[in-house]
Amino acid sequence: MRLLSRMSLPFALLAGVLAAPAIASGNTGTAEGGSGHANGYVYLDDNTAAANTISGFSRAPDGTLTALPGSPFVAGGAGLGAGIGSQGAIQTADHGRYLLAVDAGSNQISVLRIGADGALTSVPGSPFPSGGVEPNSIAVNRGLVYVSNTGAGGLNYTGFTLSPSGQLRAIPGSTVTLPAGSGPGDIVLNSNNTKLAGVRVTTSLIDSFTLDRNGRPHAAQGSPYPAQGLGPFGSQFRPTDPDQLFVDNAHNGTALGTVSAFYDRPNGTLSSIGASPFADFQTAPCWLAISPNGQYLYALDTGSAEISGYAIARDGTLTLLTNTPVSSIPGVTGTDIALSPDGRTLYLNLAKINSVAAFAVDGGAVTQLASSPTPASGSGSTAGVTTS
């Protein structure tokens, strides 16, 4: 199957992606680390009821973590104090300059500046309204931001721009209202800001949109599409191919987990790649991450507490390579997943024990570091994990 090249995009759309003045340079998966001995940072949304906080860690070159002085940092809004059923509750932006986190208890998004030492401080005006009720997922790329809101009376996807000074500004005409009971979860942007996708976990549907030069979404013909399994949950566009979308299917049942691969056509329509969906023979693959070089995919199987590693062929076909236990502690599993910008370390949010696990990456295989897991400094029901 021939893949769409970036040069074949309509000129006006490409010009908007590259030159739109309202959209600052954003996080493209190559965020820089901080100064000193830290190679970068890792953050969790503590999702603390009432006053939400963010737990921060310095990340050494070998992937080991150390709690940052001053952590946890005040987010500005309120968390839920209960689990957030989605991927992407916290993200970095603008090459590691800013951190965005959902405040699901106050219907807001906090934007914090990341200091050279990893410390967080709120930008003026933060937290910002999420555009709906109970935000649970954030997508950000090149200063374009989309938020999934999952609460009754405010279920939607809403778009924003992130200004050079860190302010979120709602994009007029960007809100997509969703039906009651649809259970929106993860929302993702592709690498050139021409596509947006969101999953409806409860009703097992996938929304697909093209984006115009102002960041407004236009539903693809036939969207939403039936997922290839029950409970589509985590998702990501391939970093090296903006026309390949991967979605894991979490609710198929015991040992029936799968990951779907789609070709996202220029008009936003989705078509299955190869023999998709691809089995991992595990239970409840809820979260996924793709290596920066686009060669490997890692699915976190919450139900069976395993990490499934796949190789990604050029055409998007997946080959299962290995399954690795999350923890030696009975009953402990992960609740989100993220790779370091260099792709050498995989981090898991272990919300049940308020910790972060770290795994060294070797192709599709992962091995837990001897120092892992590292306790978080905040309290609450932590959501998401992100790196810089």
C-alpha positions, -999 to 999 in steps of 0.1 A, spaced: 0 0 0 14 34 -10 18 58 19 9 94 16 40 117 16 40 150 34 48 168 0 14 156 -13 -6 175 12 -27 204 -1 -5 235 -2 -28 256 19 -30 230 46 8 224 47 14 262 48 -9 265 78 9 237 96 43 253 90 35 290 92 3 296 112 13 325 134 -11 317 162 5 283 168 38 282 186 65 255 181 53 225 201 62 191 214 71 168 185 85 140 207 120 154 209 118 175 240 151 186 254 162 177 289 173 200 316 207 212 329 231 197 353 233 159 358 196 153 348 191 139 313 155 151 315 124 148 336 93 126 342 60 139 356 27 124 369 -6 141 373 -14 133 409 -51 139 403 -55 150 439 -90 159 450 -94 196 458 -59 210 452 -43 190 424 -5 185 423 22 172 399 49 148 410 82 154 393 114 133 389 148 140 374 158 113 348 194 102 348 211 90 315 205 54 325 168 60 331 168 60 369 146 85 387 150 108 416 122 129 431 127 166 423 132 191 452 99 208 458 78 180 444 49 177 443 42 210 426 9 228 428 -11 224 396 -37 251 401 -70 232 396 -87 203 413 -83 166 406 -108 138 410 -91 117 437 -103 87 417 -90 70 385 -91 87 351 -100 61 325 -79 74 296 -44 78 283 -27 112 280 -38 131 312 -5 149 312 18 161 284 49 182 277 49 209 250 72 233 232 102 210 234 99 205 271 93 241 280 57 236 292 37 209 310 -1 205 305 -22 185 329 -59 178 333 -77 191 364 -106 167 360 -123 179 393 -125 215 382 -129 212 344 -96 229 337 -62 224 321 -31 235 341 -2 249 321 31 251 340 65 262 329 93 236 333 124 253 347 160 243 339 160 223 371 127 206 363 107 227 388 72 237 378 55 271 380 21 281 367 20 304 337 -2 336 340 -39 327 336 -35 290 345 -55 269 349 -77 274 318 -112 261 311 -111 227 294 -141 236 272 -162 209 287 -167 187 318 -141 164 334 -112 165 310 -93 132 307 -69 134 278 -47 160 261 -31 159 226 -4 185 219 19 191 189 35 223 176 14 245 198 -19 229 188 -38 214 217 -69 192 218 -87 181 250 -112 152 255 -139 160 280 -158 130 293 -182 144 320 -220 144 317 -233 176 302 -200 185 286 -188 155 265 -167 168 237 -134 174 220 -122 210 221 -92 226 204 -68 253 216 -37 271 206 -8 273 230 8 307 229 46 313 231 40 324 267 20 293 276 -16 306 275 -44 283 261 -67 300 237 -99 282 225 -101 278 187 -135 291 175 -156 263 159 -133 235 172 -157 219 197 -172 185 187 -201 175 209 -203 138 216 -234 117 225 -242 109 261 -228 75 272 -200 74 245 -172 74 270 -146 95 252 -110 86 261 -77 91 244 -73 119 218 -43 122 195 -28 144 168 -5 133 140 30 147 136 20 174 110 -12 185 126 -34 174 97 -53 146 115 -71 142 148 -84 110 162 -104 102 194 -117 69 209 -151 63 224 -144 36 249 -179 27 260 -194 24 225 -163 10 208 -160 37 181 -132 58 167 -136 94 156 -114 106 127 -110 142 116 -89 162 92 -78 196 105 -78 228 85 -51 255 86 -68 271 116 -69 238 136 -106 232 132 -117 196 128 -138 182 99 -152 147 104 -142 121 79 -169 105 58 -182 76 78 -168 87 111 -171 75 138 -158 41 127 -164 8 145 -133 -3 164 -118 -37 156 -124 -48 192 -143 -38 223 -132 -8 243 -106 11 221 -85 28 247 -49 39 240 -39 53 206 -11 70 188 -1 81 153 32 67 142 59 94 148 76 86 114 44 83 94 15 107 100 -9 85 81 -7 54 103 -28 52 134 -26 25 161 -53 17 187 -54 -10 213 -86 -28 222 -89 -33 259 -123 -50 265 -122 -82 244 -118 -104 274 -92 -126 291 -61 -132 269 -79 -117 239 -62 -83 238 -54 -68 204 -38 -38 188 -53 -23 156 -34 -6 128 -51 18 104 -41 38 73 -55 73 78 -62 85 43 -59 122 31 -96 127 37 -95 111 72 -111 78 63 -97 48 81 -88 15 65 -74 -16 81 -37 -25 76 -28 -61 68 -44 -86 91 -53 -60 118 -61 -64 146 -29 -80 159 -32 -102 190 -10 -99 221 -26 -129 239 -29 -107 270 -58 -91 289 -69 -54 286 -42 -36 266 -52 -1 277 -21 21 270 4 22 242 36 40 232 56 40 199 93 44 198 105 78 184 120 60 154 86 44 147 100 9 147 84 -5 179 51 -4 197 46 -12 234 12 -20 248 6 -20 285 -18 -49 294 -35 -37 325 -55 -69 331 -26 -93 329 1 -68 341 23 -74 311 40 -52 285 37 -64 250 64 -54 225 57 -53 187 79 -46 157 62 -22 132 69 -29 95 71 -1 70 35 -7 60 23 -6 96 19 -44 100 27 -55 136 47 -85 147 45 -96 184 80 -100 198 77 -104 236 56 -101 267 72 -88 299 57 -87 335 51 -52 348 60 -60 385 68 -88 408 43 -74 433 10 -93 430 -19 -71 418 3 -42 407 -2 -31 371 3 1 351 -21 29 344 -3 48 316 30 45 297 55 69 281 89 66 265 119 89 271 126 112 241 156 91 231 134 59 233 159 42 256 136 40 287 99 31 291 81 46 321 49 32 337 26 49 361 19 24 389 -10 43 405 -19 14 429 14 19 448 19 56 439 51 49 420 68 50 386 84 19 371 113 23 346 123 -3 320 154 -3 298 145 -7 261 163 -30 237 143 -31 205 109 -45 213 122 -60 246 121 -42 280 139 -50 313 130 -33 346 158 -13 361 171 -25 395 162 9 410 126 6 399 99 14 410 104 50 424 78 64 448 59 95 438 60 125 461 23 134 457 -8 117 469 -40 109 451 -50 86 423 -22 94 398 -31 97 361 -8 98 331 29 99 328 50 122 305 87 128 298 110 155 287 
